[in-house]
Amino acid sequence: PQTDDNPKGWPADQVGSTVDWDESTNACDGSGPMTDCIVENEGAIGYIDVAHAHEEGLNEIKLRNGDGNFLTSKEAGVEGIQEAAKDLSDAPDSADGGVKFQHR
C-alpha cells in the first residue's frame, strides 16, 4: 500500500485480502486449480502463469512490445524477455493487469 516510504504503492482503498466475487464466478485458487477451471469451462478466461497455460495448450493473448509488435510469450522468446529487462525505466511501479489465457 501507499506509505510515506512507498508513495507509489497501491492506494490503501485498493488493498485487501478478500474479493467479493459475483456468485456466477468459479472459485479457483492457485495456478493448478485455476488451470483446471479454465480447461473445464468452455470460453473461460483466467489469469495464470505461462508455464501452466503452455502445458495445457491454452491460447495466449498477444501483448504489444516496445517496437509496437504484438507477440505471445513464446513468440517473444527468451531473447525478447531479456531485451525488455535491460531497461525497466518505463515499467510501472505496480501492476494492474496481466496475461490472460483462453481455452481453445
C-alpha positions in Angstrom: 0.0 0.0 0.0 0.9 3.6 -0.3 3.0 4.9 2.7 5.4 7.7 3.3 8.3 5.3 2.5 6.4 4.0 -0.6 4.3 6.8 -2.1 3.9 4.9 -5.4 2.4 1.8 -3.8 -1.2 0.7 -4.3 -3.8 3.1 -2.9 -4.9 1.9 0.6 -8.5 1.6 -0.6 -7.4 -0.9 -3.3 -5.6 -3.2 -0.9 -7.3 -6.1 0.8 -7.2 -9.8 1.5 -10.6 -10.7 0.1 -12.6 -10.1 -3.0 -16.4 -10.2 -3.2 -16.9 -12.1 -6.4 -20.2 -12.3 -8.2 -22.0 -15.6 -7.5 -21.7 -16.6 -11.1 -17.9 -16.9 -11.0 -16.0 -20.1 -10.3 -13.8 -20.2 -7.2 -10.3 -21.3 -8.3 -7.5 -20.5 -6.0 -3.9 -21.2 -7.2 -2.3 -21.9 -10.6 -3.3 -25.6 -10.8 -7.0 -25.2 -9.8 -7.2 -22.1 -12.0 -5.8 -24.0 -14.9 -8.4 -26.7 -14.3 -11.2 -24.1 -14.1 -10.2 -22.7 -17.5 -9.8 -26.1 -19.2 -13.2 -27.4 -17.8 -15.3 -24.3 -18.6 -15.6 -23.6 -22.3 -14.9 -19.9 -23.0 -13.4 -19.3 -19.6 -10.8 -16.6 -19.2 -8.3 -16.7 -16.4 -5.1 -15.3 -15.1 -2.4 -18.0 -14.7 1.4 -18.3 -15.2 2.5 -19.1 -18.7 4.0 -22.5 -17.8 0.6 -23.9 -16.8 -1.0 -22.4 -19.9 1.6 -23.9 -22.2 1.4 -27.3 -20.6 -2.4 -27.4 -21.3 -2.1 -25.9 -24.8 -4.2 -22.9 -23.9 -4.3 -19.9 -26.2 -2.4 -16.8 -25.0 -3.2 -13.2 -25.8 -0.5 -11.2 -27.6 0.9 -8.1 -25.9 2.4 -5.2 -27.7 6.1 -4.8 -27.2 8.2 -1.6 -27.2 8.5 -1.8 -31.0 4.7 -2.0 -31.5 4.7 -5.7 -32.4 2.1 -7.9 -30.8 3.7 -11.2 -29.5 2.9 -14.1 -27.3 5.5 -15.1 -24.7 6.6 -17.9 -27.0 7.0 -15.6 -29.9 9.0 -13.1 -27.8 11.2 -15.9 -26.6 14.0 -15.7 -24.1 15.8 -13.1 -26.1 12.8 -10.8 -26.2 12.3 -11.0 -22.4 16.0 -10.4 -21.8 16.0 -7.4 -24.1 12.9 -5.9 -22.4 14.5 -6.4 -19.0 17.5 -4.3 -19.9 15.6 -1.0 -19.5 12.8 -1.0 -17.0 12.6 2.8 -16.7 9.1 2.8 -18.4 7.8 -0.1 -16.3 5.1 0.8 -13.7 5.9 0.5 -10.0 2.9 -1.8 -9.6 0.8 -3.9 -12.0 -2.9 -3.7 -12.5 -3.4 -6.5 -15.1 -1.7 -9.5 -16.6 -1.7 -12.1 -19.2 -4.9 -13.9 -19.7 -5.4 -17.3 -21.4 -8.5 -18.6 -23.1 -9.3 -22.3 -23.7 -9.4 -23.1 -27.3 
